């Protein structure tokens, strides 16, 4: 029996450690002989097998989830759907393309994010203190590294720089401030939950016509702290910002996170040049408007500088 390992699973294995692709191939040969080697996970046709990281060099302990037989695959077919590291990833000094990142370029990118963020928070401090107070404190390097290990993807330097300044919004009304809809920065727990939810959806609908979530997409901003049906992600491979919604729509823009933050700062500092929604205030909060609902529209005061 042939065991199918999709390309995006192979890419995920390569990111988890140099020894992971080989370890998964060994397991695949075992599954070809005994497809019920793993334990049933509760859903018909889904199984989970484990790999002891000590058995292979440069390989963390793994849980490998796979589908076998109807209704998820054809009779006698097996497909690996997910590979999850359940322990620390092996230390690496290189990126996925085998080249170490240029520290000078990373320092420039981090500085650009920091400068744009300082412009935004300075504006909030002067004009919208309630929005400033709704920001969570910075994450630590350890927090971000732990998240990267759980997701199995390298956090790009721009997003890391942002999280080292602010790790999301508090769950309070009106906390969001991203234009044009007042979207909120996601706390790291929400980032993890959305990434895993989208990845599971991708695994359950894996075919050539339903590629809805790539492993390199890291969410960072959502409709609100609690409503994550809409949001923005950063592609860790390209640095581009993209959008998802509660349907099958996924779009990637020719814009980086740095460009997005600089654009927000520009629109706040020069509201007369802002296209689309304009910055305004309601009770010390930044609200992009004019708001569509009548109650907020009455209270909203446009910021003119």
Helices and strands as residue ranges (DSSP letters): E 3-5, H 7-16, H 20-33, E 39-40, E 46-51, G 53-55, E 62-68, E 78-85, H 103-127, H 129-133, H 141-151, H 157-163, E 184-185, H 188-204, E 217-222, E 231-235, E 240-244, E 250-256, H 257-269, G 271-273, E 278-282, E 285-289, H 294-299, E 301-302
